[in-house]
Amino acid sequence: MHHCFWIRQEHYAPIIDQLHLDIAPGERVRLLEILTLYNRINALSTIHNSGRGWLGASFSVAEILTALYFDGTFKGPEDPHRDYILLSKGHAAVMQYAAMVGRGLLAPEDLAQYNRENGPQAHSDRVTHGIETNTGSLGQTLSKAAGLALGGARRVFVILGDGELQEGQNYEALMTLHQRQLGQVIPIIDRNGIQTDSETREIKEIPDLGAVLGGFGMGVITINGNHMEQVLPALREARNSARPMVIIADTQKAAGISFMEASSTLRRAFQRHGSTLTRAEYLRALTQWNASPSAQHIGEELTRFIEQAQPRENPPAAAPGPSMGDGFGQHLTQLVKQDPRVVVLSADLEKSCKITPIALSSPERFLEMGIAEQDMVSCAGGLALRGKIPVVNTYAAFFRRAFEQIYVNATEKTQIVYAGHYAGLSYNTDGKTHQATGDAAMMRSIPGMHVLFPAFLEEIPQMLSWYLAEPREAPLYLRLSAKPCPLNTILVPLPFEYGRGAFYRDTGAKICVLTSGPHMIQYCDAAIDTLQKQGINLDLCLVSTLRHLDQSWCARLASTYDHLVIVEELFEAGGLHDELCHALAVASDQGLSSGHPRISHRAVGGLPFSTLDPAGLYKHFQLTPDHLAQWFLSLMDSPVPRQ
């Protein structure tokens, strides 16, 4: 952390002390602008230190969070009469953490652990002392604020993004605020005009936001959210109002850094959503701030740091190989050109889902639905009823929100592809709201749903060709891992056959390891290779079908082996283990001879978290090659009765 400049609580304290005095409004604004700068410095240092974070979304709300934490009497998280300060837009977490340093809830040493297992999480999370609710899943916090108010909370501030207003639950919550007259809940909308990398009006525009909010019975205050002299009276008015009020704060993305901030952008052109910060940019920002009057109390320390700072950049990391998303996007681009039935849908994640080439080359076949997964899925259902084949793209975790819509579509027996991107433990950075380890279980619970989990890029066209070869009355869920496996030791991809596994190691051993996905097949192979060097052989089978396994194939498998060992980066319930056991039960009922092998299982036994270590989640859940080799060896030494 020593390569970054940090503001400590002792820097904040004398400014906070002055705010407790009877001072003129202009002086109060000046002091809060100093604290805003301190928060910006700590937020920037947090992002630079970790190499992760959403600078644009954090900096647009710097003045608002500073005012909420420092203007007035602050009560800590143990005080039942405290004000709740909730981020619905979780991308601004680092700015909230920075403000918490000034209030003594965190220290710079905690900020230096941002996005690590034992540090503040990527999105605000209750594992961090002083955070009230988990964020990351957009559109939910306003309803939670209503619940807090109904439960007796004195006052609840909720900061929402303007792009987030595309989630329909917000409007359900607004109706609750009006119906229950919950004036103690104060929504603050950060209207910076940009979501991800494009202008919000290009995705899904609300032409007159004030009129819409007024139609829900809310009083509306519109301000410049980056001007403290407007923020303070707006908060005061909202606090003292007898009716529910909402503040629309017009802001700039990345506000406070002249060479980064933006209030408008070309389509797909904003570069400060989640991009990393170079050393030169970091020092340039500090130099700019050092010339500000707000830096008067830290100028000497900051000048010394800048003069002594090393401008050298870290060497660029080796480029990873293509991910499943890359392979899927490339094949889908060709598929759109070949099959006029295919229509591609996105929920504001076109770049992450690698489908921008389709949006550019075939705009008439591409639908950007915004941050609105339920709307997207039901729209896909309508397209399917007209004979189209929708391919619905979002993070695997975000399909959780649209489960009921997916279920209803399935009851209509139409042909729809759901592509769940960024699935599994290789998505290490962004925390439990964005990580998906229960998605397969969710999709497997829908009658008729096909669930496939490719381990090799070459499987993707085989899977889609199989599914699209004929009309089908059931949807397909395609589970796509976030990142390629770093081992990459299996160079010859295994063929895909629906409902059956493919053997990578077939030695005649009496123990067979079964697994799915790009990481687990490689990790299991590496673990087995370790044991083979000790003279111990295990067979290895890749099973990419997680629903509707062929019962006769499963019966033969169970007849061949004395011990089946299932390894998966899914939750312990609802994955390959459950599917295999179900298939064996059906095979038994059908009178198929299947033997009675012992069955062992290792999976994800708990919630994931954000970490900068790409292997961090695999280590935590003991799914690395070393962990697996030790476990395989222990299974041979433990005489457990067969199941």
N, C-alpha and C positions, 0 to 999 in steps of 0.2 A: 504493500500500500504506500510505500515511501516515494514512489514515483508520481504520486498524485498530491494535490494540495487539498487539505481538509479544513473545514471550519468546525471548531469544537464548541461545546456548550459554554465554555468560559468566554468565547467571542460573542455569543448570543446574549449572555446574561446582562451586561450593562445596558444593552439596547432595550431588552425586555423590562428592566427596572424603570427606565424612563417612560415606557408606555403606561406604567401604573400611576404616573403622576397626572395632575390636572394640566394638560397641555393643549395648545391650539390645534385645530384640525389639520392645518398645514404641516405642523411639526409631527403630528401622528402619522401622516402620510409619508413624510420623509423617513421616519424611523422604520416604518414597515417596508419601505423600498430598500432600506439597508438589509433587513432580514430576508427580503425576497432575493436579493443578490446572494446572500449567504446560502440560501436554499438552492439557488441555481448552481453555485459552485459545487456544493456537495453532491447534487444530482449528476452534474457533468462528470465529476470525479468518480462517482459510482459506476457510471456507464463506461467510462474510459478504463477503469480498473478491471472490470469484468469482461469487457468486449461485447456486452449485450445490453439491451435496454431500448426503450422507445423514447428517444430524445424529443421528437416533435410533439407527441401527445403529453409528455411530462411538462415541457416548458410552456405550453399554451395556458396551463392552469396554475402557474407559479404564484401569481398575485392572489388568486382566489384561495389557494391552500394556505398561503402565508397569513392572509387576513383571518381565516377560520381558526388557525392554530394560535395566533399571537395577538389579535385585537380583542381584548376583553380578558376576563378571568378564566384561565384554563383549569379544568378539572380533569384529573387523570382517569385512567380506565377503571379504577376501583371505585370511583365515586358514582353512586346510582343517579345523581342529579346532573351528570355531565352532558355536554352536547356530543352527539354521535357525528363523526365526520366520515362519510362513506364514499368510496370511489366505485361508481358503477363502471366507469371506463378504467379497467385495471391496468391499462398500458401506462398510466401516470403514476404507477406505484413508487418509482424512485423519487419523485418529488414529494410524495407523502412521507417516505422514509426520511428524506432530508429534513423536512419540517419536524419530524419526531426527534431528530438529534437536538434541535434547538430546545425542545421541551424535556430533554433528559430521558426520553423513553428508549433511545438508541444512542450509540456512540459511533464515531467514524470507523472504529474497528468492526462494528457490525455492518456498516455499509460496504466495507472491503470484502465481506463474505456474501454480498448480494449474489443471488442465483446459485448458491451452493447449498449442499444438503442441510447444513446446520445454520444457514444464514437467512436473511430476508428473501422470500421467494420472488420469482419473476413478476407475478401478479400479487397484489396485496392478499395476505393469507393470515388466518388467525393463529398460525404457529408463531407469528411474530407478536411479541407483547405490545399491546396498544392498538392493534388492528382489530376491528369489530366484526367484519364479515369477510368471507372469501370472495374474491372477484376473479374475473377472467371470462366468465360466461356472461355475455352482454344481455341487458334488458331485464335483469331479475332484481336488481338492488332496490328499485323504487317500491316494489311490492314488499320487499323485506323491511324497508323503512316504515311502510304503513303498519306492518306487524309490530315493529319496535314501538311505534307511537301508541298503537292500541294496547300494547303491553305496559305502557306507563312511561316511556322515554320522554324526557323533557323537551328535547328538540333534536331533529335529525336533518343534517345537511347531506344531500346526495348530488355528486358531480357526475353528469352524464355527458357522453359525446354526441355530437349532432348526427353522425353516421349511425350511432347506436339507436337512434329514434326509429330506424327501420324495423326494429324488433317490436312486434305487436303487443307484447306483454306490458310495455310502458303505458299504453293507452288504457289497458285494464286497470293499472295502478292509479292513473290519473282520475279515473272514474271513482275509485275507492276513496282517494283523497277528498274529492268533492262531496261524495255521498256522506262520508263520515266527518266532513269538515275538519280534516286533520291539518290545521294550519301550522302545527309544529314540525311538519315535514316540509322542507324547503328544497325543491329540485333546482339545481344550477346546471344549465345546459352550456357546455363548452362548444360554441359554434365557431370552430376554426375553419370550417368549409372544406376540409380535406379528410378523406377516409382512406387509410392505407396510402396509396400513392396518387389518388385522383380526386378531383373535386366532387364533393357530395352531390351536387346538383346533376352531375353526369351519371350518377349511379341510381339514386332515387331521391328526387327533390320534393321538399315540402315548400310550395311557393310562398305561403304566408304563415310561418310558424307561429307568430303571435296570435293570429286569428284562430288557428287550430287549438292552441292551448287555451285561449279565451273561451272557445266553444266547449271545452271540458270544465268550465266554471272556475278557471284559475285566473287570478290577477297576474298580470305580466309586467315585469320590469326589464327593459333592454338597456344594456350598458356596454362599454368597451371593457372587456374583462382583463386587459393588460394595463389598465390605468387605475392605480390604487385609489385615486381621488374619486373614481366612480364606483369602485367595488365596495368601499366602506359604507357609503350612504344606502346603497342597494341592499346590502346585508342588514343594515339597521331597519330599513323599511319593511323588509320581509319578516324580520323577527317580531316587529311590533304590529303586524297586520292581524286583523281579526278574521280574515279569510285566507284560504290556501293561496300561496303566491309561488310563482316560478320566475327565476332570473335567467334571461337569455344573455349570455356573456359572449359578445363578439371578440374573438381572439385571433392570434396568428400562430400557426404551427411553428414550433421551435422558437417562440418569441424570446427576445433577449439576446440573441446572437445574430448580429446584423447580416452576416454572410450565410446564415442557414434559414432564417425565418421566412415564412411564406403564408399569404392569405389566399393565394390562388395558384393554380398549376395547370400545365397541360395534362391531358389524359395519360395516366401511367408514368408521370414525370417527376413526382415529388420523391426526393432521395433520402429524406430524413425520417422515415417511418421507423424502421428497425435496423438501419445500417450502422456499421461500426464507425468509431471515431478515430481518425488518425492522430498520431502524436502532434503533428504540426497544427492540425485543427484545434486540438485541445489547448495547446499553448497560445494559439492565436486568440481563442476565446478568452482565456485568462488575461492576456495582455489588453484586450479590448475592455474588459471589466475593470482592470486595474486603473484605467483612466477615468472611471466613473466616480462622481462625488460619493456614491454609496460605498466605495471601497476605502474611504478615508481612515477607518480604524484598523484595517488589515493591510494597507498599502505597502508598508515596509516589509512585512513577512512575505507578501505575495510577490513583490519585486525581487526579493532575494531568491525565492523559489524559481521564478521564471528565468532569472539570470543563471542559475545553477542547473536548470533542468537539461536533461539530455534530449536532443531533438531526434535521435535515431529511432527508426521504426523497427518493429520486430520483423524478421524475415517472413514472407508470405507463406501461409500453410499450403501444403501440397493439395492440389485440387482433388476432391473425392471422385470416385467413379460415378457413373449415372445411377440415380436412385430409381426405385419403382415408379415414382411419380414421373420422372423423366421418360422412362420407357413407355409408360401408359400414355403420356401426352403425345409422344411421337407416333405411337400406333393409332391413337384416336384421331390425330390430324389426318392420317391417311384414310381412316375409316369414314370420316365425314365426307371426304371426296368420293369415296366409292359407294356409299350407301345413303341414298337420299332420305331415308327414314330417320337417320340419327340427328338428334338435336342435343346440344351441349349446354348445360346450365351450371352457373357458378354463384356462390354466395359471398361475393367480395373477396375471393381468394384465387383469382385467376392466375396470378404469378406463382403463388405457392403451389398451386395444383398443376402447374406447367402446361396450361392450356391457352396462354396468350397467343401462340401461333394460330390457333383456331379462331380466336376473337378477331385477329387481324386479317386472316385469309378468307374466312367464311362468316362474316358478321351476321348474315341472314340466318345462320344455323347456330348462333351463339346467343344465349340469354344471360345477361348479368342481372341477378335478382337482388343484389345488395345483402345487407346483414339481416337476412330474413329466411331462415332455413325452413320454417313451416310453410311459408308462402311458396318457396321454391319447390318443395316436395309435392305439394298439392297441385301446383301448376304443371309439374311433370306428369302427375296423374291425369290431368286433362289432356295433355299432349298425347299420352299413351292411348286414351280413349278415342283419339282421332287417327290412330294407326302409326303414330310416330314412335320412335324408340328413344326416349330421353336418357341421357347420361348425366347423372346428378353428382356434382362435385363439391365437396367441402372436407374439412378435417373430420376424421372418423369420430372424434369426440363430440362434434357439433351435431351429428345425426341423433344424439340422445334427445335433443330438443324436439325433434320432428318424429319421434317414435310413433305416435298415434297416426300421423299423416301417412307414414310408411305402411303401417298396418292396414289402414283403410284402402290405400292403393292396392295392396296385396289382395284384399277381399274382392277387388274388381277384376282380378286375374289378368292383369296386363303385363306387358314386357317392359321393364324399366331396369336400368343399370344404376346402382348406387356405388360410387367410387369413394371409399373412405381413406383419405390421404392422411399422412403423418400418424399412422397407427403404430402402436407398440412402444417398446422401451428405448428405441433409438432416437425418439423425440425427447431428448433429455433436458431441454433448456427452459420450457415455458410453464411447467407445473401441472398439477392434477386436473385443472379445468380444461386444459388443452390436450392432455395425454389420454390415450384410449387403450385400455387393457380389458375392458368389458364389452367392447363393441360386437365381437363375434357372438357372445352369449345373447346379447340383445337381438341381433339379427336372426340367430338360430331359433329364437322363440316365435318367430312369425311363420305361420303355416305356409309351406311351399317354398319359402325363400332358399335360394342357392347361396352358399357362403364359400367363397374361394379365397385362398391366401397364397399368392405366388411367392416363390422363393427365388426365382430367376427371371430376368427380363424376358427371356424367351418363352416363358409360360404365359405371359400376358396375351399375346396374339392368339395362342392356342385356346386359352380360356374364352376370349371374346368370340373367336370363330365358332367354338362349340355352342356358346349361348345364342348367337345370332344366326346359326345355320338353319333354324326352323322357328316358326311361331311358338312361343311358350306362354303359358298361363301363370307364370310365377316370376318374380323379380330376381335379380342377381345382386349380391353384395360382394364387391371386390375390395379386399383389405390390402392397402398399399403402405408398406413401411416407409418411415420418414427418410432414412439414410441407408446407403449401401453398407454391407458388413465390411469392416476394415480387414478381416482375415483374407477373404477372397481366395481360399485354398481349393475349393471345388471348382475347377476350371471347365469341366464338361457338364452343362446343365442336364438335369434329369427331365425326361419327357412327362407331359401332363396327360393323365387319363382320368376323366371325371369319375369320382366315387371310389377310386383306388389309389394306393400309394405306389411309389417308385423306389426301388432299392438302390442305394448308393454303395452300401457294403452288404454283400450276400456271401458269407463265408461258411455257412453251415453251423454257425454258433447257435446255442439254445437260448440266448438272450437277444432281444431286438429292441433298439431304441427307435421310437417313433416321434417325429416332430414336424413342425410347419414353419414356413417363413425363412427369409434370407439369413437372419442372424443365427437362429437356433440350429439350422442344418449345418452351418459352418462351425458353430461352437461345439455342437455334439460330435461332429467329425473330428475336430481337434482333440476333444477329450478322449474319444475312442482311440485315436492315433497314439495318444500318450500311453494308454493301457496296452495297446498292441505291442509297443516297444518292451513291455514287461511280460509279453507272452500271453496276454489275455485278449481274446477276440469277442467282439460284439457286432451284431449286424446293425445296419442303419437304414431306416425307411423314411422317406419324405412323404407326408400326407398333406396335400394342398387343398383337399376337399374337407370342409368342416361341417357340412350338413349333407345328409342323404348318402352316407357311405354305403357301398355295395355290401350287403350282408354276407353273401357267399364269399367274397374276398376276405372279409373280416373273420369268417369262420375258418377259412384255410390258414389265415395268419395265426389264429389262436391254436390251431391244431399243430402248427409247425414249431412253435416256441414254448418253452417252459416259463418264460418270464418276458412280459412286455413292459417296457419302461417308457413312459410318455413325458416329454419335456415340451413346455410351451410358454411363450411370453404373453399369456393371457391370465385373467383371474382364475382361481382354482376351480370355480364352477362355471360351466357353460361352454367349454372349449372342446378340444380334440379328445380329451379323456372322457368327457360325458358322451360325446358322439360315438366313440368306439364302444363304450359300455352299452349304450343303447342299441347299437347295431348287433352286438353279440347277444343281447337279450332277445332281440327280434329273431336272430338266426336260431337261437335255441327253441323259441316258440314254433319256428317253422320246421323243426326237426333236423336242422343242419348240424352235422358233427363239427364241434369246434374245440374240443378239449377244455381244460380248465387251467389256463396259465395264471401265474401270479402277475398282478398288475401293480406297478409303482408309478408315482406321479409327482412331478415337480412343476410348479407354476408360480405366478405372481401372488404372493401372500400378503397383500396390503396395498395401500394407496401409493402411487408414485409421487414424485416431487421434482422440483427444478434443480438441476446441477449442471455445472460447466464441464464435468467429466463425461465424455461421450460414452464411456463404459460404466458410469456411476450407478445407473439403475440396475444393470446386469450384475454388478458386484453386490449391490444391496440385497437383491433377491436371490443371490447365489446361483446365477445362471451363466457365469463365465466358464471358459473351457477348464480352468483349474478347479473351480467349484464342482463342475459336473464330473470331472474325472474322479475326484475324491468321493463324490456321492455314488457313482457307478460302482466303485470299488467297495464301498461300504455295503451296498445292496447284496453283493456276493458273499459278504461275511455275516449277513444277518438272516437267519433261517425263519423268515416270516411265513405263516401259513398262506397257501394259495387262496385267491379269491374265486 
